[in-house]
């Protein structure tokens, strides 16, 4: 197990990426969109992101299983209903949506790398270890679910 696996909560990773996006937006090339347009785009994307986050959270609460991403071994149920019929990781999809909304608001080109870096980091240090633990805990049921539903969308 790599030392970074399951160590930094995904929302904290997203905040670090968001800060880096802001810093990169200061000195890079900018798009020239009116404030209302970029705000409208950012809000629309953010609403979709928050919706994914909340639907994922509600599904976990309904199943009475842990939402702690640092302790996937405490998972008591495999959640496959609701938003989990479309994505195995809707809460991470939601965070990517929020980062994309932030990038739209910043209206600069360099911050667009932020969501991509977030996906790479989360895939390697969060999702892959989670999937190993879920496969051990839920066996064939998880394997079947993994074959039916995509990791992201």
SERO-4910 file (N, C-alpha, C, O; in steps of 0.05 Angstrom, whole numbers):
BEGIN
 pado doro    nc1    nc2    nc3   cac1   cac2   cac3    cc1    cc2    cc3    oc1    oc2    oc3
  Unk    A     17    -24      0      0      0      0     18     25      0     36     27     16
  Unk    A     12     43    -18     27     68    -20     21     86      4     -2     86     13
  Unk    A     40    101     14     35    118     37     12    139     34      1    148     53
  Unk    A      6    147      9    -15    167      4    -43    154      2    -63    169      2
  Unk    A    -44    128      0    -70    115     -3    -88    119     21    -79    114     44
  Unk    A   -112    129     16   -132    133     37   -123    151     60   -130    146     83
  Unk    A   -106    170     54    -95    188     75   -107    216     75   -110    228     97
  Unk    A   -113    227     52   -123    254     51   -152    253     42   -158    243     20
  Unk    A   -170    264     58   -199    264     49   -202    277     22   -192    299     17
  Unk    A   -218    265      4   -222    276    -22   -231    306    -22   -222    321    -40
  Unk    A   -248    315     -4   -255    343     -4   -230    361      2   -229    383     -9
  Unk    A   -212    351     18   -187    366     23   -170    367     -2   -159    388     -9
  Unk    A   -168    345    -16   -154    344    -41   -166    364    -61   -152    379    -74
  Unk    A   -193    365    -62   -206    383    -80   -200    412    -72   -196    429    -89
  Unk    A   -200    418    -46   -193    446    -37   -165    453    -45   -159    476    -53
  Unk    A   -146    435    -42   -118    440    -49   -116    445    -79   -103    464    -88
  Unk    A   -130    429    -95   -130    432   -124   -143    459   -131   -133    474   -148
  Unk    A   -165    466   -117   -179    491   -123   -161    515   -117   -160    535   -132
  Unk    A   -145    513    -95   -126    535    -89   -105    537   -110    -98    559   -119
  Unk    A    -94    514   -119    -74    515   -141    -86    526   -167    -73    540   -181
  Unk    A   -111    519   -172   -125    530   -196   -126    561   -194   -121    574   -214
  Unk    A   -133    571   -171   -135    600   -168   -108    613   -172   -106    633   -186
  Unk    A    -87    601   -160    -60    612   -163    -51    612   -192    -39    631   -202
  Unk    A    -58    591   -207    -51    589   -235    -67    608   -253    -59    615   -274
  Unk    A    -91    615   -243   -108    633   -259    -97    661   -260   -104    676   -278
  Unk    A    -81    668   -241    -71    696   -239    -53    703   -262    -54    725   -273
  Unk    A    -36    684   -270    -15    691   -289    -18    678   -317     -2    683   -334
  Unk    A    -39    662   -320    -42    649   -346    -60    664   -365    -71    684   -358
  Unk    A    -63    653   -389    -81    665   -409   -110    663   -399   -119    644   -386
  Unk    A   -125    684   -405   -153    686   -396   -172    685   -420   -166    692   -442
  Unk    A   -196    676   -414   -218    677   -433   -232    704   -427   -232    714   -405
  Unk    A   -244    715   -447   -257    741   -443   -287    737   -444   -300    744   -464
  Unk    A   -298    727   -422   -327    723   -420   -339    744   -402   -326    751   -381
  Unk    A   -362    754   -407   -375    772   -389   -380    758   -362   -385    734   -361
  Unk    A   -379    773   -340   -382    762   -313   -408    745   -311   -407    724   -300
  Unk    A   -430    755   -322   -455    741   -319   -454    714   -333   -466    695   -323
  Unk    A   -441    713   -355   -439    687   -370   -423    667   -355   -431    644   -350
  Unk    A   -399    675   -346   -382    656   -331   -395    648   -305   -392    625   -296
  Unk    A   -409    667   -292   -422    660   -267   -445    641   -272   -449    621   -257
  Unk    A   -460    645   -293   -482    627   -300   -472    599   -306   -484    579   -297
  Unk    A   -450    597   -322   -439    571   -328   -429    557   -302   -434    534   -298
  Unk    A   -415    573   -286   -404    562   -261   -426    552   -242   -424    530   -231
  Unk    A   -447    567   -239   -469    559   -222   -483    534   -233   -489    516   -217
  Unk    A   -488    533   -258   -501    510   -270   -484    484   -265   -495    464   -257
  Unk    A   -458    486   -270   -441    462   -266   -440    455   -236   -440    432   -229
  Unk    A   -438    476   -219   -437    471   -190   -462    457   -180   -461    440   -163
  Unk    A   -485    465   -190   -511    453   -182   -510    423   -189   -519    407   -173
  Unk    A   -501    416   -212   -499    388   -220   -479    374   -201   -485    351   -192
  Unk    A   -457    386   -195   -437    374   -177   -448    369   -149   -445    347   -138
  Unk    A   -461    389   -138   -473    387   -111   -495    366   -111   -498    351    -92
  Unk    A   -510    364   -133   -531    344   -135   -519    316   -133   -529    299   -119
  Unk    A   -498    311   -148   -485    285   -147   -475    279   -119   -479    257   -109
  Unk    A   -462    299   -106   -452    295    -79   -475    288    -60   -472    269    -44
  Unk    A   -496    303    -61   -518    299    -42   -532    272    -47   -539    258    -28
  Unk    A   -537    265    -72   -550    240    -78   -533    216    -69   -543    196    -59
  Unk    A   -506    219    -72   -488    198    -62   -489    196    -32   -490    174    -20
  Unk    A   -488    219    -19   -489    220     11   -516    208     21   -516    193     40
  Unk    A   -538    216      9   -564    206     18   -566    176     14   -577    162     31
  Unk    A   -555    165     -8   -556    136    -12   -540    121      9   -548    100     18
  Unk    A   -517    132     17   -501    120     38   -515    121     65   -516    102     80
  Unk    A   -528    144     71   -543    147     96   -566    127     97   -571    114    117
  Unk    A   -580    124     74   -603    106     73   -594     77     77   -608     62     91
  Unk    A   -571     70     67   -560     43     71   -546     40     98   -538     17    105
  Unk    A   -544     61    113   -531     61    139   -503     50    138   -495     33    154
  Unk    A   -488     60    119   -460     52    117   -442     77    120   -452    100    118
  Unk    A   -417     73    124   -399     95    129   -396    113    105   -396    104     82
  Unk    A   -393    139    110   -386    157     88   -357    167     91   -348    183     75
  Unk    A   -343    156    110   -315    164    114   -297    152     93   -293    127     93
  Unk    A   -286    168     75   -270    157     53   -243    147     62   -229    133     47
  Unk    A   -235    153     87   -209    144     97   -212    116    111   -192    104    118
  Unk    A   -236    107    114   -241     82    128   -261     64    112   -281     56    123
  Unk    A   -254     58     87   -273     41     71   -276     13     82   -295     -1     76
  Unk    A   -258      4     99   -260    -22    111   -284    -23    131   -292    -45    139
  Unk    A   -295      0    139   -318      1    156   -344      0    141   -366      2    152
  Unk    A   -343     -4    114   -367     -5     98   -383    -29    106   -373    -52    108
  Unk    A   -409    -25    111   -426    -46    120   -446    -55     98   -459    -76    101
  Unk    A   -448    -40     77   -466    -47     55   -455    -37     28   -442    -17     27
  Unk    A   -460    -53      8   -453    -45    -19   -477    -29    -31   -498    -40    -35
  Unk    A   -473     -4    -36   -494     14    -45   -494     13    -76   -475     21    -88
  Unk    A   -516      3    -88   -518      0   -117   -543     13   -128   -548     11   -152
  Unk    A   -558     26   -111   -584     38   -121   -581     68   -122   -561     80   -115
  Unk    A   -602     81   -132   -602    110   -135   -581    119   -154   -578    107   -176
  Unk    A   -566    139   -147   -545    151   -164   -523    130   -170   -509    132   -189
  Unk    A   -521    110   -152   -500     90   -155   -507     70   -178   -490     52   -184
  Unk    A   -530     73   -191   -535     58   -215   -521     69   -239   -518     56   -259
  Unk    A   -512     95   -237   -500    109   -259   -470    114   -255   -455    117   -275
  Unk    A   -461    114   -231   -433    119   -225   -426    105   -199   -441    105   -180
  Unk    A   -402     92   -199   -394     79   -174   -383    100   -154   -379     94   -131
  Unk    A   -378    124   -164   -365    145   -147   -379    172   -151   -365    191   -158
  Unk    A   -405    174   -146   -418    199   -152   -408    223   -134   -409    246   -143
  Unk    A   -399    217   -110   -389    239    -94   -363    251   -105   -358    275   -103
  Unk    A   -347    234   -117   -323    244   -131   -330    258   -157   -317    277   -164
  Unk    A   -350    248   -171   -360    262   -195   -369    290   -187   -364    309   -201
  Unk    A   -383    291   -164   -392    317   -154   -369    336   -149   -371    360   -155
  Unk    A   -347    326   -137   -324    343   -131   -311    353   -157   -302    375   -159
  Unk    A   -310    335   -177   -300    343   -203   -317    365   -215   -308    385   -227
  Unk    A   -344    362   -212   -362    383   -222   -357    410   -208   -357    430   -221
  Unk    A   -352    409   -182   -346    434   -168   -320    447   -178   -318    471   -180
  Unk    A   -300    430   -183   -275    440   -194   -278    451   -222   -266    472   -229
  Unk    A   -295    438   -238   -300    449   -265   -315    476   -263   -310    494   -279
  Unk    A   -334    478   -244   -348    503   -240   -328    525   -232   -330    547   -242
  Unk    A   -310    518   -214   -290    538   -205   -272    546   -229   -266    570   -232
  Unk    A   -265    527   -246   -249    533   -270   -264    552   -288   -253    571   -299
  Unk    A   -290    547   -292   -307    565   -308   -308    593   -296   -306    613   -311
  Unk    A   -311    594   -270   -312    620   -257   -286    636   -260   -286    660   -265
  Unk    A   -263    622   -258   -237    634   -260   -231    644   -288   -214    661   -292
  Unk    A   -245    632   -308   -242    639   -337   -214    641   -347   -207    659   -362
  Unk    A   -197    622   -338   -170    621   -347   -164    592   -357   -179    574   -350
  Unk    A   -144    589   -374   -139    563   -386   -124    544   -367   -132    520   -365
  Unk    A   -104    553   -352    -88    535   -335   -105    521   -314   -100    497   -309
  Unk    A   -125    533   -302   -140    519   -281   -155    495   -292   -164    478   -276
  Unk    A   -159    493   -318   -173    469   -329   -157    444   -324   -169    422   -325
  Unk    A   -132    446   -318   -116    422   -311   -123    412   -283   -118    389   -277
  Unk    A   -134    429   -266   -141    421   -239   -159    397   -237   -153    377   -223
  Unk    A   -182    397   -250   -200    374   -249   -187    348   -259   -192    326   -249
  Unk    A   -170    351   -280   -156    328   -291   -137    316   -270   -136    292   -266
  Unk    A   -122    333   -258   -103    324   -237   -118    312   -213   -109    291   -202
  Unk    A   -141    323   -206   -157    312   -185   -166    284   -191   -164    266   -175
  Unk    A   -175    280   -216   -184    253   -225   -161    233   -223   -165    211   -213
  Unk    A   -138    240   -233   -115    222   -231   -108    215   -202   -103    192   -196
  Unk    A   -107    235   -185   -100    231   -157   -121    213   -144   -114    193   -131
  Unk    A   -146    220   -147   -168    205   -134   -169    176   -144   -173    157   -129
  Unk    A   -165    172   -170   -164    145   -181   -143    128   -168   -148    106   -158
  Unk    A   -119    139   -166    -96    124   -156    -96    120   -125    -92     98   -116
  Unk    A   -101    142   -111    -97    141    -82   -123    138    -65   -121    134    -41
  Unk    A   -146    139    -78   -171    136    -64   -188    113    -75   -195     95    -61
  Unk    A   -194    115   -101   -213     95   -113   -200     67   -114   -213     48   -107
  Unk    A   -176     65   -125   -164     39   -127   -162     24   -100   -169      1    -99
  Unk    A   -153     37    -78   -153     23    -52   -182     17    -43   -186     -5    -31
  Unk    A   -200     35    -47   -228     29    -40   -238      4    -55   -251    -13    -43
  Unk    A   -233      3    -81   -242    -19    -97   -230    -46    -88   -243    -66    -88
  Unk    A   -205    -46    -80   -192    -70    -69   -207    -80    -44   -212   -103    -41
  Unk    A   -213    -61    -26   -227    -68     -2   -255    -78     -7   -265    -97      5
  Unk    A   -269    -64    -25   -297    -72    -32   -297   -100    -45   -315   -116    -40
  Unk    A   -278   -106    -62   -276   -132    -74   -271   -154    -54   -283   -175    -55
  Unk    A   -255   -148    -34   -250   -168    -12   -275   -172      4   -282   -194     11
  Unk    A   -288   -150     11   -312   -151     29   -336   -163     15   -351   -178     27
  Unk    A   -341   -155    -10   -367   -162    -23   -364   -182    -46   -384   -190    -58
  Unk    A   -339   -190    -53   -334   -211    -72   -349   -208    -99   -347   -188   -113
  Unk    A   -364   -230   -106   -378   -231   -132   -398   -209   -135   -402   -198   -157
  Unk    A   -412   -201   -113   -432   -180   -115   -418   -154   -125   -429   -140   -142
  Unk    A   -395   -148   -114   -381   -124   -123   -370   -127   -151   -371   -108   -167
  Unk    A   -360   -150   -157   -349   -155   -184   -371   -151   -205   -367   -139   -226
  Unk    A   -395   -161   -199   -418   -158   -217   -426   -128   -220   -431   -118   -242
  Unk    A   -427   -114   -197   -433    -86   -197   -413    -70   -214   -420    -53   -229
  Unk    A   -387    -76   -210   -365    -63   -224   -367    -67   -254   -361    -49   -269
  Unk    A   -377    -90   -262   -380    -96   -291   -403    -81   -303   -403    -75   -327
  Unk    A   -423    -74   -287   -448    -60   -296   -445    -30   -296   -457    -17   -313
  Unk    A   -431    -19   -277   -431     10   -272   -403     21   -275   -383     10   -264
  Unk    A   -400     43   -289   -374     55   -294   -364     69   -268   -379     75   -250
  Unk    A   -338     72   -268   -325     84   -245   -334    113   -241   -340    122   -219
  Unk    A   -334    128   -263   -341    157   -262   -369    161   -273   -388    163   -258
  Unk    A   -372    162   -299   -398    165   -312   -400    148   -336   -421    148   -350
***
